[in-house]
Amino acid sequence: MALSTAFTRMFGIEHPIAMGGMQWVGRAPLVAAVANAGALGFLTALTQPSPEELVREIGRVRDRTDKPFGVNLTILPTMRPPPYAEYRRAIIESGVTIVETAGHRPQEHVEDFKRAGVRVIHKCTAVRHALAAERMGVDVISIDGFECAGHPGEDDVPGLILIPAAADRLKIPIIASGGFADGRGLVAALALGAEGINMGTRFLATRECAIHDNVKQKILASDERDTSLIFRNLRNTARVGKNVVSDAVVEILSRPEAQFEDVAHLVAGQKGKAVMEDGDLSAGLYWAGQAQGLIHDIPAVGDLVSRIVREAQDILRGRLDRLFADATEVAV
Ligand SMILES: Cc1cc2nc3c(=O)[nH]c(=O)nc-3n(C[C@H](O)[C@H](O)[C@H](O)COP(=O)(O)O)c2cc1C
């Protein structure tokens, strides 16, 4: 049986589970597998080298599924910004109706998507940013706690506080992101006021995820302590899997007067791509969150999603429901 929430009803999906955009990972076979599992997956626009390639990748998802899916557009401050407006047009003109935005100053993108009738989930890491996005007219907030892979922001507020703090202040539905990997997390997120969960790291260790097996094995071998926070002093904190490169970046940037230029050769996006594709774990950085400590297998996406939902239902109808029965026994 499915769990119905405001999130599943808004997007016409079966389960309250999303797979957020993942650079070098969010490609058609994985996104289609997530859609076919009844969850909501996002292609990552900037993984495609051009807007034209993105259009073709959207077509490849449609070849594999007729269920809902979306596209992630990540707006980051970079030296050479990609042609965001062209990617945005490609998404709209392809008839995609669901977008996940993330990053800095999404207003122009949100306005254009909304004019085109696209539903927008904006992912952010602070209640004040979520409120600003709500005022811009986004449909859902994906609130990303400090546990997450990627950019947790600078406030260091974990999901246990951030999710209910966001739920208290926002009128639109929220989904909870960062640190989720199983049915226990899904029940907790629902209890904290979210309408579903968003996962990244958990989906890396699935059969349909086309990253090198070395990275999947590394995630299985890692525990919840095996991440590094880099770029803290640059106020652009990122959580990555701990390896020799992340250790070197942390060490170099801890030196007085250290600048981004001192680590630029270590952190180039193409090196991260090499880790994911060639499996050389010392070639560069790879994004991974603390949820690594909860990941012990490499299931098919469909099995993972149904297991999470089944676990959640067992907790709700089993262990939690029995608390009432036990309380009655004490009372009589
Ligand atoms: C390999 C990888 C790449 C990611 N790339 C992006 C990205 O390009 N844009 C984005 O908005 N989020 C990105 N994320 C973040 C995820 O969409 C998601 O918010 C995050 O992984 C949730 O935390 P979790 O890993 O604990 O589940 C990435 C995460 C991973 C693991």
The ligand as an ORCA input file, in Angstrom:
! r2SCAN-3c Opt
* xyz 0 1
  C      27.042     12.581     -5.964
  C      26.149     13.718     -5.607
  C      26.058     14.812     -6.448
  C      25.191     15.867     -6.131
  N      25.060     16.918     -7.023
  C      24.102     17.856     -6.800
  C      23.836     18.859     -7.774
  O      24.483     18.924     -8.826
  N      22.858     19.747     -7.511
  C      22.114     19.707     -6.361
  O      21.213     20.520     -6.200
  N      22.361     18.787     -5.413
  C      23.320     17.858     -5.613
  N      23.528     16.870     -4.679
  C      22.699     16.863     -3.435
  C      21.489     15.931     -3.563
  O      20.594     16.323     -4.561
  C      20.711     15.858     -2.245
  O      20.217     17.131     -1.909
  C      21.587     15.358     -1.105
  O      22.386     14.283     -1.531
  C      20.719     14.912      0.075
  O      21.507     14.424      1.103
  P      21.868     12.868      1.296
  O      23.002     12.604      0.358
  O      22.227     12.758      2.709
  O      20.651     12.062      0.907
  C      24.419     15.822     -4.945
  C      24.555     14.733     -4.080
  C      25.400     13.680     -4.387
  C      25.498     12.513     -3.445
*
